[in-house]
Amino acid sequence: MTRNNSKKGKIFTVNSKGFYGSFGGAYIPEILYSNVENLRKSYLEIMKSPDFRRELDSLLKDYAGRPTSLFYAERLSDRYGCKIYLKREDLNHTGAHKINNVLGQVLFAQRLGKTRIIAETGAGQHGVATATVCALMNLKCIVYMGATDMERQYLNVEKMKMLGAEVRPVYSGSKTLKDATNEAIRDWCCNPEDTYYVIGSTVGPHPYPDMVARFQSVISKEIKKQLKAKEGRDYPDYLIACVGGGSNASGTFYEYLEDDRVKLIAAEAAGKGLDSGCSAATIHLGKEGIIHGSRTLVMQTDDGQIEEAYSVSAGLDYPGIGPLQTFLARSKRSEVFAVTDRQALDAAMELTRMEGIIPALESAHAVAVLNLKKFAPLDIVVITVSGRGDKDMETYLKNCDYKNKNHKRS
C-alpha cells in the first residue's frame, strides 16, 4: 500500500480469520471444510512462490495481453470538466477483467492436484474466461449458468461450448447468478476430492474474497505505474468501478485501500429504482446476513429469505456483495451510487459516441457516475471499463436509440 490511512485509523485488508471488520469468514458445510482449509493454509504461500509468480506473470502478459491501457478520454473530460482516464480491462483476452483471476485460480488448482474445474457465471464473462483457461490447460470444465442469463447471453454460452466446456442450465429461483452459484456449490459438495471451484468474484468463504482481490489487484498496480508516467504522480483523486460481487472494484481499489488521498466510488445496480422492488442495490437495500459462505450484506426479507435481485445487466443482479466492498461502504471509505438501468444505458451510449468504446453493461454503471457527481477541474478520475459490450449488443439495440446520431443523455 502507498500510505496508511491514519485519518480513519482502519486497515482495510482481510485479517487472519478471514474478516473485513465483522464481514467475511467461512460458513461452509462440513464436507467442504478440508478443501477450504487446505486452500486457506496454502494460497498465500503459493501466490508468493517465485515459480507461481513467473508462470502467472508470463500468462498475464503473453496470453491475456496485459498490461491493459490507461486511456485519456479527452471528449468526456471536456464534457465533465475534469481529467478522465479509462482503465481498459475490456482489452483483455476474453474481453473482461475475469481472466486475471481465472488464470491464477486454475494454476492453483493444478498445484493442488485437482483435475475437474467448475464455475458459476452470470453475464458469461467469468464462464468464458474459465472455459478458455481450461482449454489452454487441458482440464475438464463445467459452468453453471441461470437459464435466464443463458437466454440473454447466448453468445457467451456458445463460446463456452466451443471452448469445450459443459454449460449446465439452472432453472431454480430467478434463474440468474445467485442460483448458478447455489448449484456450483452443490456440485462441489458432491465432488470434493477432484474438483476445484473457480469463484468469479470477491464472494464466498474465506480465502476466496481475499484471493480474488489479490489476483485482480494487477489492475491497480498498473494504474499506479501508468498514472506516474502520464501525470507525474501514481494516484488519482477518484477511482470508479461497478460493483456486483465486487471483483473489478476490489482490483481497482486494492493498491489504494489505505491511501486517503484517493476517493473510492462504487456503482451498484439500482435496476428500475431503489423503491421499485426491481433492484440489485445490495449496499443500499441489504441487511447483514450470510450468503454463499460469507457474512455480508444481503437483500432479504424480514424473516431472512433472500430476495431476487434485478438488473438489466446480467453481471450485477446478485443479491449479495463481497465482504470487502461491504466493509469499505460501512466504514465510509467508499462512496456508493445506485445507478438505474436507464442511467447505465445512457452512459453506455455516451461513451460509445464520444470515445468509440462500447462498454459492457456492468461497466456502463461506473461510467454513469460522471452524471451523478460533480468533479473539480483539476481532479484526476480513473474509471475501470471492466468488460466490452459485445455480449450486450442485443440489450443495447432493444433499449437504446442507437440510430439517433445526435444521441444525448436525458
Secondary structure, DSSP 8 states (H G I E B T S, - for coil): --S--TTTT---S--TTSEETTEE-----HHHHHHHHHHHHHHHHHHHSHHHHHHHHHHIIIII--S--EEE-HHHHHHHTSEEEEEEGGGSTTSBTHHHHHHHHHHHHHHTT--EEEEEESSSHHHHHHHHHHHHHT-EEEEEEEHHHHHHTHHHHHHHHHTT-EEEEE-STTSSHHHHHHHHHHHHHH-TTTEEEE--SS-SSTTHHHHHHHHHTHHHHHHHHHHHHHHSSS--SEEEEE-SSSHHHHHHHGGGTT-TTSEEEEEEEEET-TTSS----HHHH-EEEEETTEEEEE-B-TTS-B-----SSTTT--S---HHHHHHHHTTSEEEEEEEHHHHHHHHHHHHHHHS--B-HHHHHHHGGGGTS---TT-EEEEEE-BBGGGGHHHHHHHS-TT-TT----
